[in-house]
């Protein structure tokens, strides 16, 4: 993975905003610590980004959320908290160990009843969801292996309803979108996804740059036409 290089000032501001405005509860702090304890990479979204996901779920009136990339369930908890009590979130996680940690965190946060964890390659899980014939999703969050970002966007369109919100994380990747040689593994997938966002007839999108504890990055925000 490409190494992010956060600056001290960015982190200090993020910590201030988290304490002053975001207020992550104990279950979210537990999720972050559980990832550390399990030896997972510290690649969950920052608290202010997690709160943004929760607010976007609420503002969009979403009742069905699809997440691609669970890790320890940090972003999953945020989004599940934004759902009504009878809402449903399906999250795709490749590794059973990560899924076990996430399930424990989700249950401890009191949102486990809203969440269905699908274990295995996300592309297989997405195909299975289509085959099962569930109703379309209202909100899709993509934060998994970058090499398949374009494929995940295609699936978001296939599984999402018209008007659904799609968020693609890690859309700037320390500027590697302009210099793919900085990360020849991940950058091409991100670039391909950005080009697809700009050309797909069923997507209308923008990209926001961010800085903070995760370095210089950003996210794409799209709506399915």
N, C-alpha and C positions, 0 to 999 in steps of 0.2 A: 504494500500500500504506500502511496505517496505520503511523505511526512509533512504534516501541517506545522506551521511556525507561528503560533500566536505571540502577540506582543504583550508585555506586561500591562500597558495602559488599556488595551482591549479587555483583558481579563478583569482588571479592577472595575471598569465600567460595567461589565456584565455582572459581576458579583454584586455591585451596588444596585443595579436594576432588579436583579433577582430578589434581593432582600427587601427593596423598597416597594416593588410593584408585583412581582410574579408570585411569590409566596408558595413555592412547592411544598406539599404536605409531607408528612413522615413516610408515607408509603412510596412516594416518588424518590425520596432520599434513600430509602431502603433498596429500591430497585437499582440505583446507581451503585451502591455499596455491594450488592449481591453480584453484580457484573464483575467488579474488581475481585471479589472473593473467589469467583469461579474462573478467574484468569481470562475473561473476555477482553477484547480490545476496547478502549474507552471511546467508542465511536457513536454513542447515543447522541441524540440532538441535545443542544444546550437547553436549560430550563426555559429561557424566554421563547425559544422556538417551539418547545413542547406546549407552552401556554398558548402560543399562536395557533397551533393545530387544534387545541381544545376549542378556542374561540371560533375558529373557522368552521368546525363541525357544528357548533351551536348556531352561528350566524346563518349557515346554509340550511338549517333545519334538517340536517341529515339524520336518517334513521338506520341506514345500512352503510358501514364503512369497510373498505378493503385496505389492508396494510400489507406491503411486500417488504419483508425484512423485520423480524421481531426483536432479535437479540435478547436482552433481559426484560423486555416489556415496558421500558420507560415511556416511549412515545405512545405505546398501546394504552397504557394507563391514562395518559393525558386525553387521548381521543375518546376512550370509553367514558371518561368523566364528562365529556361534552355531549354524550348521547343521552336520550331519554332512557328511563329504566327498562323499557321494552325494546330498546334499540339493539342492534346486533353488529359486532365487529368480527370480521374474519381476517386473521393474520397468518402469513406464510413464513415459516422458519425452516431453514435447511437442516440444522443440527438438532438432534433430539435433546442433547444436554442443554442447549440454550432454551429450547421449548420447555423443559422441566423447570428451569429457573424462572422463566417468564410466567408459567402457570402459577407457581408459588407466589410470585409478586402480585399478579393480578388478583388472586384470591385474597391475599392479605390486604389489598387496596379496596376490596369490596366490590370489584367490577368483574370478577371472574365469570359470573353468570351471563354477562353480555358477550363474552369472547370465545370464539372457536379458533383454536390453533391448528393449522394444517402443517404437518411435518413432511419435509422432503424438498426436492427441487421445486422452486416456485413455479416454473413454467409447467411442470406436471400438475401442481396443485391448482393452477389457474385453469388448465384444460379440464380438470375434474369438476371445478365449480361450474364451468359452462355446461358440461355434460349433465350435471345434476339439475340444471334448469331453474336455479334460484332467481328471485326477482332482482332487477338491476341494483347496482350500488349507487349511493348518492355522493360518496366521497372516497377518493383513492389516494393513499400516501405511498410513495415509492422510495425506499431507502435500503437497497440491497446491492448485489454485485453490479458494478457499473457497466460491465461488458454487455449485459442484457437490458440496459435501460430502454432502448428502442423497442424491444420486444415487450417489455412491461407496459410501456405506453400504449402499444397496440392492444394489449389485453385490457388496459384501463378503458379504452374506447369500446371494446367489445362487451365488457361486463358492466360498464357504467351507463346510467340513463342520460338522455339529453338534459343538459343543464347541470350535470354533476361536476364537482370540483376535483381537480387532479393536482397533487403536489409532488414534484420531483426534487428530492434533496440532492445536495452536493453538485450543484450545477455550474460552479466556477472553478473549484478544485485548485486553489492557489494559482489561478491564472493559467493552468495547464490547457485550458480550452484554446488558448492562443499559442501555446508552446507544447504540443503533444509529446515532444521528446522528454519533457520533465517526468512524465508517467506514461510510457507506451502501453501499459496494461490497461489502465482505467480511462485515460483521456479520450481515446478514440470512441469508446462507448458513450461517454458524456457528450462529446461533440455530435455524434450521430443522433443522439436523443434531442439535442437542441435544434439541430437542423430539421428533425421530424416535427418538433413543436412548431417551428416556423412555417412548415409547408403542409401539414396534415389538414385536409379539408374539414375535419370534424373537431379540430382543436383551435382555440383562441387563447394565446398565452403571453406571459411576460416573464422576466427573470429579475430577481432582486439580489444584489451583492450584499454579503454580510461579513463582519469581522467579529472575533470573539475568541472564546476558549478553544474553538475548533479551527482557528486559523482564518485565512481569507477564503471565503467560500460563497455560497448563495443557494437559492432555491428557485425553481420554476413554479409558477402558478398558472393553471389553465382551467378552462371550462369546456365541457363537451358540447358542441353546437347541437 
